[in-house]
Amino acid sequence: MLPLVPVLLLAGLTAGCNNNNTSTTTPTPPTLLTDTFSGTVTVNGSFSHPFTVARAGTVTAEITALSPDATVVVGFALGTWNGAACQLVITNDAATVSTAVLGTATAPGQLCVRVSDVGQLTAPTDYDVKVDHY
C-alpha cells in the first residue's frame, strides 16, 4: 500500500489545480510536400533536379512516366545537391515506370533526384518524376 502514496498525493495535488483553461495545444503534424519534375534524358546522358527539404524526414522519389517507350530501363537516384552536381546516395540502375527510391533526410537542406541512361536508351526519353518530402 505504501507505493501508492506518492501517486495518490500527486493525483490530489493536480485535482486541486484549476486555472479554467480548457484548451489544449496539439502539435501540428509536418506537411508533406510534393515536387514534380519533367525532362528528357539523352543516350549516355543524365539530368538532375535539385529540391529543398525543410525538415528531417522520409524522402520518396518515383518515376511516374517514361516516353515514348514506357518499358525502357533508366538509372534513378536520390542524392545531395552541392550547388553544381547531384552527389548520389541511393541509386537504382534498373528503374522503370513506378520505380521508387526511398531515403531519409537527416536535416533540412538541398537534395536532388537524377535520371540517367544506363546503356539501355536508343533515343532521347522524356520522363516525369514525383518527389515527396517534408
PyMOL commands that set and color helices and strands:
alter all, ss='L'
color gray80, all
select helices_A, chain A and resi 4-15
alter helices_A, ss='H'
color red, helices_A
select strands_A, chain A and resi 33-41+46-53+57-67+74-81+86-95+100-105+109-116+125-133
alter strands_A, ss='S'
color yellow, strands_A
deselect
rebuild
show_as cartoon
